Structure formats: C-alpha cells, structure tokens
Amino acid sequence: MDVILLEDVRTLGKKGQVVSVNDGYARNFILKKKLGIEATPKALNDLKLQKANADKVAAEQLAAAKEMAAVLEKQSVTVSIKAGQGGRAFGSVSGKEIAQAITTQLGHDIDKKKIVLPEPLKTFGTHEVAIKLHKDVTAKLPVKVVEA
C-alpha cells in the first residue's frame, strides 16, 4: 500500500514523502496514529499543490530577504558605549544592542538572533556585522562604535 507521510517517521521517511509499506503496517500503525494517509489520486494531487504553494512561499521569502540585504548593506548603524581610562571601551556591544539600533535608526525590525557576532564588539571604530536574514542570504552591516 502506498502512503503519504504527514509527519517524519524514523524508519520510513520524511513528511510529504510517498512510501510503499505493507498493508497491515499501514492500517495498524501509520493510519491509526495519523502519521500518514492513503495515497489516493486526490491525496497525491493535494500533496502536489501543497508542495507548489510551499515552493512559491519559499521563493517569496528568499526574494524579500535579498531585498532587505541590499537595503541594509547600503546603510550603517551607530552604537555608543562608555569609555574607560585611556580611551578604552568600558563594556561591549552585543547583538541585542545592534538590533535595537537598527530598529530605532533604520526602522527595520531585525531579531537579535539573526545578528551573527563571534564575540561582542569591544573596540571603537567601524565593524562589519553579519546578519543572517535567510538560510541562503547574509547581509553585511557596518556598525560604528563610538564613545558615549
């Protein structure tokens, strides 16, 4: 019996796959636990339409991320921190502070988790900060760290 998986099943496959299994296994496990449905022509057509819709949504998200990356790379953000003795930075600038600065200065709402910092910025000057907007799109934003 052919079955369309509605969820990932460890030994069979991933969600959305069409797999062939024994009739008893399908009736007593897959269908009973609602892990899949029988692969009828209507169900296969619905699966095809769902995949097409998911591909369309993914393409739109990728295009929006590329557009946002182009906008961010043309702009810069200024963040100020206190200076200690001898002009050294007192503290550091984290992803949260950069995300707040992007929101207030540029008007774009970026989640702090998307800002990729190997370590917090502890020196004054301009730093290139990577912002992961999509799994395939990463923007470089210049961040100026100045004395407060």
N, C-alpha and C positions, 0 to 999 in steps of 0.2 A: 504494500500500500504506500502511495506517495503522500507525504505530509509536508505542510508548510509550517516551519517553526515560528512561533510567536515570541519565544524567548530563547536565550542561549541555553543549549543542552550540552553538557560537558563532553559526552562521548559521541554526539551526533553532529552538531554544527552550530552555527550562529543564527541569530534572529533574521528571518526573511529568507532563509535557505529552503530549497525543496529537497527533501531527503526521502529515500526509499527504505522502509522498515517492515518488519513482519507485521501481519495483521493484528495478532494478539498484543504485541508490544504497543502498537499504535492505539488500539481500543482501550487497553487496560492501564496504560501509563501516560502516553503523550496526550491523548484526547481527554482522558479522565482528569488529569491535573491541569488542563488547559495550557499545555506547553506548545500546542500546535493545533492546526485544523487540517481536515482532509483536503487534498489538492484537487479540487473540482475546477472546471474551466472558469467559473465565475470567480472563485477564490484566486486563481492564477492571474486573471485579468485585474482584479483589485490589487494584488501584490505589485503587478507591473505599473499600475497607476500610482501607487504609493511610492515606489522607487523613483518614478519620473518626477513626482512632486518633491521628494526629498532632494533629488539632484538639482532641481530648479532653485529650491531654498538655499542649498549649499552654495550654488553659483552666485546668488544674490548677496549672501553674506561675505563671500570672498571679494566680490566687486566693491562692496561697502567698506571692507577692511582696507583694500588697496587705495580707495579714495581717501579714507581717513589718514592712511600713512603718508600720502602725498601732501595732505594739508599740514600734518604735524611736522614733517621734515622741513617745511618752509618757515616754521616759526620757532621761537625759543621761549624758555621759561626762566625767570629769575627767582632764586630762593635765597633768603638771608638767614645767616646763623650768627651767633655771638662770637666775638673774637677774644681769645685769651691773651696771655702775655706774649710779647714779641710777634704779634700778628698771626698767631696760630689759631686754628679753628677750635672753638670750645663746643664740643659735641659733634654731631654729624647730621647729614640729610638722608632720610630713609625714603623708601618708595611711597609711603603714606603722605609725606610732606610734598613730594613731587606731584602726586595725584591731586592733592588739594590745590597746588599752584596751577596745574593745568586747568582745573575746573574754574578757579577764580580769574586767572589771567587770559585764558584762551576760550573758555566757555564750553569745552568738551568734557564730557563725563567719562573719565577713564578709571577703571577699577585698579586699586593699588596692587592687586595680584598679577596684573598684566605687565607691570613695570619690572624689568629684569635688571637687578643690581647684584653683581657678585659680592660686593660689600658696600656698606653705606659710604657716601661721599664725605670725606673728612678734610679736604683741602679746598681753598678758594680757587676760583677760575672757572673755565668752561669745560664741562664734561659731556661726552656723548652717552646718552642713556637709551638702552634698547627697550622698546615697548612692543610686546607680543600681542598683536591685535587679532590674529587668526593663526591657525597652526602652520600656514604657509606664508604669512605676512608679518614681518617685523619692521617697525619704524625706528629710526634713529632721531632722537630729540635732543638738541643742545640745551643743557641746563647750566645756567650761570649761578655759581655760588658766590655770594658777596657778604661782606661784613654787615652786621645789623647796627 
